[in-house]
């Protein structure tokens, strides 16, 4: 009897075990054999694993993007000329500071840490601000230096030519360009951690992993549907040479199908005697409908992501919650998010920037985020011209129609059903 097993190549490397190998603390108690940097995670690969999760788990990434967008709002603004000039050109890369701030916010939410670099001269007559990729930054054991490397898996030690070392704020170090550089770290507080912050969702990291694994399982199931997994029994194959010829024949007919097949077992059976087969040729299909609890597990893990992110269903791009698009509920959850999540993080960034930039001679004044709710709720005590102004429409304070309160306009609607009067013009003003 000859057996031939055809298996597919692995679709993905989907191993997130290192994520769970976070040490209980990053405090260094034994300094007798201290490295040049403090590892982030047991194997120093935690940032790499976190960004891998953010790339491959759709709902997790959607929530990170959503929180980033809400925190950034419509950007930042200032009426102060010096501050406004900085916001328009924070560095020589000619990008608005809103773009730099968006990168910092995404890093902060994803890794629990974000870093930006200050560049100035000895007289501190100017300052540039640059974003630093959080996956590339590690902190020295004395908390005085930021070590930046493009790939920590390839780190060769203190003499690595790809290693860049910059003083941590408030200290500055002179660079090869003759300018003075400093790295500012913003980190999410975590008890027992001194050097690094931990992302707020880390307590629910297993839910993120489960969501990613169920997505891979669904994709594999979909791709394998092009061929029914099972066993093909072929009698009358009485030699290795005959089996080899059949293998080649199947390969020709199979073509690209084998790349999509889950697992097909081909079993060749020799005859019991000349001309007498052991059984007839047949294909035995394996059961495909036994999905266990995977669909429920997938749905449960994705809904759990909203909770572990300390976020809200109606502000999430994906949600199974009913009434997701009710404007009242959206605005209520947005207001709660503003007071509990959005504004506190905005204040963290604002205070860090004001403190660090003042050391370089730039005092941020009237610096504020432009917050905008996802839907608009009309204030009934506003005049029509105020609503038009706030909506970016042309308005005229002296227009009698636009001097009507929204509340009065709403009352006009109710009292004028089926009637035509002068207030019809008012109805079309909003």
MIVOBA-174985 format. One record per residue: residue in three letters; x, y, z of N, C-alpha, C in turn. Coordinates in steps of 0.1 Angstrom, whole numbers, plus 5000, padded with zeros to 4 digits. Each point is the difference from the previous one (the first is absolute). Layout:
// residues N
ALAXYZXYZXYZ ...
This chain:
// residues 430
UNK500949885000499150125000500950125000 UNK499750104991500750124999499150125005 UNK500750095007499250125005500850124995 UNK499250104996500650134996499250115006 UNK500750095007499350115007500450134994 UNK499050084996500250134994499650115010 UNK500950085004499750105010500450144994 UNK499350105005500350144995501150055008 UNK500650114995501050075007499350095010 UNK500750045010499450085011499650144994 UNK498850045004499650134994500750125007 UNK500049995014500650115007500849955012 UNK501050085004500649985013499250095009 UNK499249935009499150075009500349975014 UNK501250035005500449975013500150125009 UNK499150035009500150115008500449975015 UNK500649895002500449965013500950105007 UNK501050064993500950105007499250125006 UNK498850034995499350115006499749985014 UNK499749875004499649975013501249985010 UNK501250014994501249995009500550135005 UNK499150095004500350125006500449985014 UNK501250055004500449985014499150085009 UNK500049965013499150075010500450145002 UNK501250044998500550135002501250024991 UNK500350134997501350034993501050065009 UNK499849995013501050055009501249925000 UNK501250065000501249925000500650005014 UNK500049875006500549995013501549955000 UNK500449934990501449955000500750084988 UNK500850095004500750084990501449954997 UNK500349875004501349954998500349964985 UNK498949974993500149964986498950074992 UNK500050135001499050084993500450034986 UNK499049984990500350024986500050154998 UNK500250044987500150144996498650065001 UNK499049925000498650055000499149915009 UNK498950055003499049935008499149934990 UNK499949865000499149944990498550035003 UNK499350014989498650035001499349864997 UNK499649935011499549874998501149905003 UNK499649885003501049895004501149984990 UNK499650014987501049984990500350134992 UNK499650115005500250134994499250024987 UNK499049914998499350004987498550045002 UNK499750055012498650045002499450104990 UNK500850114997499450094990499849944987 UNK500949914995499849934988498849925000 UNK499749935011498849915001498750095000 UNK500150115007498850095001499650064987 UNK501050044992499750054987499549894990 UNK500549885002499649894992498549975002 UNK499650015013498649985003499250114994 UNK500550135001499250114995499949994985 UNK500949944993499949984985499149894996 UNK499849905008499449874996498649985006 UNK499650085010498749985006499250124997 UNK499049984991499350124994499350095010 UNK499249945009499250085010500950075009 UNK501149935005501050075009500650124993 UNK500449984987500650124993498950114998 UNK498849964997498950104998499850085012 UNK500149945012499850085012501250095003 UNK501249954997501250085002499950134990 UNK499649974988499850114991498950105004 UNK498949945005498950095004500450095012 UNK500649945010500450075012501050114996 UNK501049974991500950094995499350124993 UNK499149974992499350114992499250095009 UNK499349945010499250085009500950085009 UNK501149955005500950085008500650114993 UNK500449984987500650104992498950104996 UNK498849964998498950084996500250064986 UNK499850134999500250074987501450065000 UNK500949965009501350055001500250105012 UNK501050084999500350105011500150144994 UNK499750105008500050134995500550105012 UNK500350124996500450105009499850144994 UNK499650105008499950134995501350085002 UNK501049945008501350065002500849984987 UNK500650114995500850004987501149905001 UNK500850005011501249915001499549855001 UNK499049985007499549865002499449954987 UNK499350094993499349964987501149974990 UNK501150085000501149984990500649865002 UNK500249975013500649875003499049884996 UNK498750025002499149894996500049984985 UNK500250114992500049994986501349934995 UNK501250025007501249954996500949965012 UNK499749885006500849975012501449954998 UNK500349974987501449954997500350034985 UNK501249964996500450034986499449904990 UNK499249915005499349914990498750064995 UNK499750125005498850074995498749935001 UNK499849935011498849935003499350085011 UNK498750014999499250065011500249925013 UNK500050085011500249935013498949905003 UNK498850024994498949905002500449864995 UNK500849994989500449874995501049945010 UNK500950085005501049955011499249955012 UNK499050085004499249975012499249874998 UNK499549984988499349874997500849885002 UNK501350014995500949885002500349985015 UNK500250115007500349985014498849945008 UNK498850044996498849955006499849854997 UNK500249964988499949864996501049925008 UNK501250045001501049935007499649995015 UNK499650115006499650005014498949895003 UNK499050004991498949905002500449864997 UNK500949984991500449864996501149945009 UNK500950085004501249955008500050045015 UNK499150105003500150065013501150105002 UNK500850024989501150105000500050074986 UNK500450135001500350074987501250095003 UNK500750034989501350085001500050114990 UNK500450125003500350104990501450065003 UNK500650044990501450065001500050154998 UNK500750075009500150144999501450034995 UNK500150094990501250054994500150155001 UNK501150055006500250145002501550034999 UNK500350135001501450045000500450055014 UNK501350045002500450035013499250125006 UNK499750104991499350125005498549975001 UNK499549884995498649975001499150104993 UNK500650054988499250104992499049934991 UNK499949875000499049934992499849865006 UNK499049934996499849875004499249924990 UNK500549884996499349914992499649885008 UNK498849944996499549895007499849884990 UNK500549895003499949884991499449885008 UNK499249934993499449875006501149894999 UNK500149925011500949895000499149875001 UNK500349904991499249885000500249935014 UNK499049975007500149945013500649865000 UNK499849934989500649865000501550014999 UNK500650114997501550014999500750055012 UNK499250055010500650075011500149915012 UNK501150005007500249945013500650105010 UNK499949975012500550095010501249945007 UNK501050095003501249955007499749975015 UNK500749915006499849975014500050125010 UNK500850104997500150125008498950104997 UNK499149974990498950094996500550134995 UNK501350014995500550124994500150004985 UNK499949894994500249994985498849924994 UNK499750044988499149934991500949934989 UNK499949874999500749934990499149964989 UNK500450044987499149984989500749914990 UNK499349894996500649904991498949964990 UNK500349994987499049974990499449865002 UNK500849905006499549875002500749935011 UNK499450005012500649955012500449854999 UNK499349934991500449864999501449984994 UNK500550114994501349994994501050095007 UNK499750045013500850085008501349935003 UNK501250064998501349945001500750055013 UNK499450085008500750045012500350154999 UNK500750055010500250145002500750064987 UNK500849924994500850054988499349994987 UNK498749975000499249984988499950134993 UNK500550004987500050134992498650054997 UNK499049915001498650054998499350065012 UNK500749995012499450055012500250155001 UNK499050075004500050145002499650035014 UNK500850085007499850035014499750155002 UNK498950045006499650145003499650015014 UNK500350115006499750035014498550015002 UNK499549955011498650015004499750145006 UNK498950054996499650135006499949995015 UNK500550105007500350144996501550034995 UNK500849895000501450024995500050004985 UNK501050074994500250014986501549954997 UNK500149934989501449964995500350054987 UNK501250044997500450064988500249894989 UNK499450024989500049904989501250034990 UNK500249914991501050024990499750124991 UNK498750045000499750124992500350135007 UNK500549995012500350125008498850065008 UNK498849944998498850045007499849925012 UNK499150045009499849935012498649935000 UNK500149875004498849914999499649955013 UNK498749975001499449945012498849924997 UNK499849895006498949914998499050025012 UNK498850034997498950015010499149874999 UNK499949945012499149885000498750035007 UNK498949964994498750005007499549865002 UNK499849965012499649865002498849995009 UNK499349894997498849975008500449935013 UNK499550065011500549955013499549865003 UNK501049925005499749865004500849985013 UNK499349955011500749985013501149894997 UNK501150025007501249925000500850014987 UNK499650094991500850034988500650145001 UNK501350004998500850135002500450064986 UNK500449914991500550044987499050024989 UNK499049915000499149994989498650005005 UNK499150064992498649995002499449874994 UNK498849965004499349884994498750054994 UNK499749964988498750044994498849965008 UNK499050085000498949985009499249884997 UNK500149944988499349884996500749875004 UNK501250015005500949895002499349895009 UNK499250045010499349905008499149914992 UNK499650054989499149914991500749954988 UNK501349995000500849964989499549874994 UNK499649915008499549874995498850014991 UNK499150105003498950024991500450054987 UNK501150084999500550054988500649884992 UNK500749915007500649884993498949914995 UNK499049985008498949914996499350054987 UNK499850135000499350064989500949984987 UNK501350025002500949974988500049864996 UNK500049915009500149854997498749964993 UNK498850055005498849964993499950064986 UNK500650124998500050054986500849914991 UNK501249965005500849914992499349874997 UNK499349945010499249884999498950024989 UNK499350115000499050034990500650014986 UNK501150064999500750014987500449864995 UNK500649925008500449874996498849924996 UNK498950015008498849924996499550044987 UNK500050134997499550054987500949964989 UNK501350005001500949964990499949854997 UNK499849925011500049864998498749954994 UNK499050094999498749964995500049974985 UNK501150044993500249964986500249864998 UNK500449925010500149864999499549935012 UNK499249894999499549945012501049915006 UNK500450035013501049925007499449865002 UNK500949904998499549865002501149904995 UNK499649884998501049904996499549934987 UNK500949994991499749944987500649865000 UNK499249894999500549875000500049944986 UNK501249954996500149954986500649865001 UNK499249904996500549865000500749974987 UNK500749895000500649954988501450064997 UNK500650065010501350054999501049915006 UNK500749924992500749895006501650025000 UNK500450124997501550025001500350155003 UNK501250025004500450145003500150084987 UNK500449944989500050074988498650054995 UNK499049915002498750044997499550125009 UNK500349995013499650115009500750134996 UNK501349994995500750124996499450064988 UNK499649924990499350054988498750075003 UNK499249945010498850065003500250145007 UNK501050005009500450135006500250114990 UNK500849964990500350104989498750044993 UNK499149904997498850034993499150105009 UNK499949975012499250085009500550145001 UNK501450015000500650135001499750094987 UNK499949934989499650084987498650055001 UNK499149925005498650045000499750095011 UNK500749995011499850085012500350144998 UNK501250034994500450134997500150095013 UNK499450114999500050105011499149955011 UNK499249904998499049965010500749955013 UNK501249944998500649955012500450115010 UNK500350124995500450115009498850045008 UNK498849964996498850045008499449895008 UNK500549884997499449885007500450005015 UNK499149965008500450005014500949885003 UNK499549884996500849885001499349894993 UNK500649944990499449894993500949885001 UNK499549895005500749885002499649914989 UNK501049954992499849914989500649865005 UNK499249915000500449865004499849904989 UNK501249954996500049904989499949865007 UNK499249914994499849865005500449904989 UNK500849915004500449894991498849904999 UNK500049924989499049894999500249895009 UNK499049945005500149885009500649884992 UNK499649994988500549904990499950064986 UNK500649944991499950054986498650024996 UNK499650134997498750034995498950015011 UNK500549985013499050015011500450125008 UNK499250105000500350125008499549995014 UNK500750075009499649995014498750085002 UNK499750114993498850075001499850094988 UNK498950074998499850094989500750135002 UNK500350074989500550145002498950095005 UNK500450085010499050095005500850125007 UNK499250115002500550125007499250015013 UNK500750005011499450015013500250145005 UNK498950085000500150145004500050015016 UNK500850085005500050035014499050115003 UNK499549995012498950105004500650145000 UNK499250104995500450144999499150095008 UNK499049945006499050095007500250015015 UNK501049935005500350015014500950125003 UNK499450115002500750135003500250025014 UNK499449925009500250025014499450145004 UNK500750075009499550135005500950114994 UNK500649984988500950104995499250134996 UNK498849994993499350124997499750085012 UNK499449945011499750075012501250065007 UNK501149925000501350055006500550124992 UNK499850004987500550114992499250135003 UNK498649985001499250125002500250055015 UNK500249915009500250045014501350075002 UNK501149954993501350075002500050144994 UNK499350024988500050134994499250105008 UNK498949965006499250095009500850035013 UNK500849905004500850035012501150104998 UNK500450014987501150104997499550145004 UNK498850034998499550145003500250035015 UNK499749905008500150015015501550025004 UNK500949914995501350005004500850134996 UNK499550064989500550134995499550125008 UNK499049975009499350115007499450104989 UNK499349944991499450084989498549985000 UNK499350054990498650005000499449944987 UNK499049925000499449934988499750104989 UNK499350115002499650084989501250084994 UNK501150015007501250074994500949904994 UNK499749874999500849904994499549974986 UNK500949994990499549964987499349884999 UNK500249905008499349875000499349995013 UNK498749955000499349985012498849924997 UNK499749905008498849924999498850055008 UNK500350115007499050065009498950074992 UNK498849985003498950064993499950155003 UNK499450074991499950155001501350075000 UNK501049944993501350064999500050134994 UNK499150034991500050124992498950105005 UNK499549985012499150105006500850125004 UNK499650124995500850115002500150045015 UNK498949985007500050035015501049925007 UNK500049874997500949915007501550034996 UNK500250034988501450034995500550135008 UNK499150105001500550125007500249985014 UNK499149925007500249975014501349935003 UNK500349904991501249925002501250094997 UNK499950094990501150094997500350095011 UNK498950055007500350095011500649935012 UNK499749875002500649935011501549974996 UNK500249974987501449974995500850135001 UNK499450114998500750135001500650025014 UNK499149985010500450035013500949895007 UNK499949874995500749895006501249954993 UNK500150024987501149954991500650114992 UNK499350074992500550094990500850125007 UNK499350075008500650125006501149975009 UNK500049895008501149975009501349974992 UNK499849934988501249974992500550134993 UNK499050084995500450134994500850085010 UNK499650015013500650075010501449955003 UNK500249874999501349945002501050054989 UNK499550004988500950054989500250155001 UNK499050075003500150155001501150045011 UNK499949935012500950045010501449964997 UNK500249884993501449964997500650094990 UNK499250044990500550104989500350135006 UNK499150055009500350145006501349995008 UNK500249905008501149995008501349984992 UNK500049924990501249974993500450124990 UNK499050054994500350114990500450135007 UNK499550025013500450125007501550005003 UNK500649875001501449995002500850044988 UNK499350014989500750044987499650144996 UNK499450075009499750144997498750034993 UNK499149894999498750024994498949975010 UNK499350115003498949985009498749994993 UNK499449885001498749974993498950085007 UNK499350084993498950085005498849984992 UNK498949995008498749984993500049874992 UNK500749905004500249874993498849925003 UNK499249964990498849915003499749914989 UNK499449895004499549904990498650054995 UNK499849974987498750034994499149885001 UNK499249995010499149885002498750024992 UNK499649894993498850014992499249875002 UNK498850005004499249885002499749944987 UNK499849874999499749934988498750044993 UNK499050045008498750054995499750135007 UNK499250084994499750135005498650015007 UNK500150065012498750025007499850155001 UNK498850044995499750144999499650055014 UNK500650115004499650065013498850084998 UNK498949975006498750074998500050145004 UNK501050045008500150145004500950094992 UNK500549944989500850074990499250074990 UNK500450114995499450064988500349934988 UNK499250014990500249944987501450044994 UNK500350135001501250054994501349945008 UNK499849975013501149935007500249864995 UNK498949934998500149864994500650004987 UNK499650094991500650014987501550035001 UNK500450095009501450045001500849885005 UNK499549935010500749885005500149894990 UNK499050004991500049894989500950044988 UNK500650125000500850044989499250064989 UNK498750045002499250054990500050165000 UNK499650064990499850145000498950045010 UNK500350115007499050045009499950165001 UNK498850045004499850155001499350035013 UNK500750065009499450035014498850094998 UNK499950084990499050104998498749954993 UNK500149884995498949944994498949965010 UNK498850054999499049975010499749855001 UNK500149934989499749865001501149925008 UNK501250054998501149935007500250055015 UNK499150095004500050045014499049925008 UNK499449904994499149925007500849895007 UNK499649975013500649895007499649874994 UNK500949905001499749874995498849945007 UNK499850035013498949955007498750064994 UNK500050134996498850064994499849944986 UNK501049974993499949944987499449865001 UNK500349925010499449875002498650015004 UNK499650105008498650035003499250044988 UNK500750074991499350044987499749884992 UNK500949905000499749884992498749945005 UNK499949995013498849935005498750074998 UNK500150135000498750084998499750034986 UNK500849974991499850044986499849884990 UNK499749895006499849884991498850024991 UNK500249994988498950024990499750144997 UNK500850105005499850144998501150064993 UNK499850114993501050074993500150145006 UNK501150045006500150135006501450054998 UNK500350125006501350064998501149925006 UNK499749925010501049925006500649894992 UNK499349974988500649904991501450034996 UNK500350134999501450034997500949965011 UNK499550015012500949975012500349855000 UNK499049924995500349855000501249964991 UNK500250084991501149964990501350065004 UNK500150075011501250075003501149915006 UNK499549885006501049915006500549904991 
